Amino acid sequence: MKYFEFLQQIQNRLETLNGFSHELLITDFLAPSKDQNSLIVRENVDGPEVLVCLDEKILKKFSDIKLPGDFSLTNFPDLSIVVEELSHFNTFCQRAMEDHPISTLELEVQGEVDKFALALEILNERNEQTLKHQFFEVLFGEFSVGDWVSPSQKIIYEEAHLIARQFCRTVLERELSSAEWRREFKRFFGLSKSAKLSPGH
């Protein structure tokens, strides 16, 4: 599939940014779907079965997009969906191989942070660092979810939004060099669950 190369590129970028070390490929666990974007984990006797569902329309859209050249505020919302689900997959796999349990909240927090980390990385490659505040606002401006989200899920998403926003705003306001903020994102990924979800990190 044409979008396999794109998905692998995103996974490689996330590995560079947050330092996960598993060798599983997103393309081996992909389940193109109709209007669904989610990580699905099913427990069975042989261990968890993992699928990453991504909307076929989004996959088709990114089949011919090349990064960093085609990166923009216009396609960032759809790109963020892809990044979030790959982040969930990578984080889940990393924790599973470490034999550490993981909560939905931790997955959502890491997904939000990874989206901003990738945006900073690509803006740096394009020498457009002045746009970083705009991308921050796209991600962490007014919080909202769809009507289909249950009240309990909404609470988790909102908490994840606030935790990730606080961490990413700290990175943004410190005016770090590219090497420094890469170290910060790797450090964040390696934090324990309790440290990652606590104020101040």
N, C-alpha and C positions, 0 to 999 in steps of 0.2 A: 504494500500500500504506500502511496506517495507520502502520507502523513507520518509514516513510521520514522523517517529521517528527522522530521521536525520534533516528534516526541522524544526521540533519543537525544537530540540536541538540548532540549529543555532539561532532561534528566541529567545529562552531563554537566550542564551549567549549575544545577542545584547541588550536584556532588561537589563541585569546586567551591561553591559558596558556603555550604554548611558542613561538608566533611563526612557525610555518611559513607559507610565502607562496604555495604553489601553489593553483590554483583548481579542481582536480579534485574532483568530488563522489563521496563514498563510494557513493551510491545508483546511480551509473552503472557501478559495478564489482562490485556485490553479487551473490552466488550463494547463495541460501538452500539449506541442505543438511540432511541427516539426520545428526545427531550429529557434525558436523565444524565446527571453528572454526579457520581458518587463512588466512594470506596465501599465495596460489599465484602464482608467477612463472614464466612459460614464455618462453624466449628464442626469437625467430624472426627472419626476415630483415628485417622492418620494425621491429624493436626488441622490448622485453619486452611480453608480454601479462600483465596483472595481474587477478586475481580475489580477492575477499574472501569467503570462505565463513563463514557464520554459521548456527548451528543454528536451524531453523525454530521450535522450541519456545521458545527464548530470544527470538527476534524477536516471536513472538506474545505472550509475557509482557509485553514492554515496549511493546506497541502502545497500551495505555491508561495507561501510567505517565507522570506529569508530574514534571519536576524543577524546582526542588529539593524540592517538597512531598512526593513519594513516596519520597524517598531514605531508606534504612535499612540497618542492619547485616544484616538478613535478605536483602535483594535485592542487597547489594553484591557478593557472589561472582559472580552472573550478570552484573551490570552490568560488573564488571571484565573479563569475557570480551569483551564488546562493546568496551570502551575499549581493551583490548590489541590487538585486531585492527584497529581504526581507527588506533591509534597506529602499528602496523606499516605500514599503508597510507600514512599521511601521511609517516612518516619515509622510507620507500622512495621515494615520489614526490619528496619534497624533495631527497634525495640524487641521484636520477636526473637531475633538472633541473639540478643543480649539476655533473653529470657526475662524481660521486664514488662509488666503489664502497662497498658497505655489507655488513657481515657479519651473520650470524644473531645473534651475540652482541650487537652494537650494537642491533639491532632489539629483542631481548629486554630489554636494559637500559632502553632508552627506554620500552618498553611498561610496565615495572614502575614507572618514575618517573612516567609519565603517569597511571597509576591512582591513585597517592597524591596527585598534584597536583590531580586532579579531586575527590577526596574532600575535600581541604582547602578547595577553592573552594566546594563545596556546603555543607560544614559552616559556613563563614564566612557564606554567604547565609542559612543557617538559625539563625545565632547559637548554634551548638552546638560551638564550638571546643574545649570541654572533652572532647569525644569523640575528638579527633584521635589520642590515644595508643591508643585501642581499635581504630581503623581501621588504624593502623600495625601493630598486632599481627596483625590479620586478614591483612594483606598480607605481613608480614615476620616472622611468628612461625616456627614449625617448618617447614622446607623439606620438601616432598614432591611427588612426581610419580606419575602413573598407571603401572600395570604395562606399558602399551603403549609407553612411552617407551624408546627404545633407550639403551644405556649412553653412547654418544657424545653423544646429545641431552641426557641427564641432566646430563652434565658442563657443557654450555653453559648450561642452565637454572639450575643451581646457582651457577655463576659470575656470571650475570646477576643472580640474586637477591641475592648478597652485595654486588656493586658498587652496585646500586640501593638496597639497604638502608642501606649506609654513607652514601650521599649524602642520602637522605631522613631518616635519623636526625640528620644534621648540621643539616638545615633545621629539624627538629622541636626539637632541643635548644637552638638559638639563640634561640628565642622571637621570631621575626621578625614584623613587621607584615605584613598581607596584601599591601601594595605591595612589600615587601622580598622575601617569598618568591615572589611572581610573577616578580620580576626574576631570582631564583635559578633558577627553572625555565626561563625563557627563555634564560638564560646557558647552562645545561646542554644544552639542545637544540642550541644553536649551536656547542658544542665540537667540535673535530676528533675523529675516531675514537680516536686514540691518547690524547688528553686525557680523553675521556669514559670510557675503559676503564681508566684508571690510578688508583691510590689517591690520594685527596685532592682530585681534580678541580681 
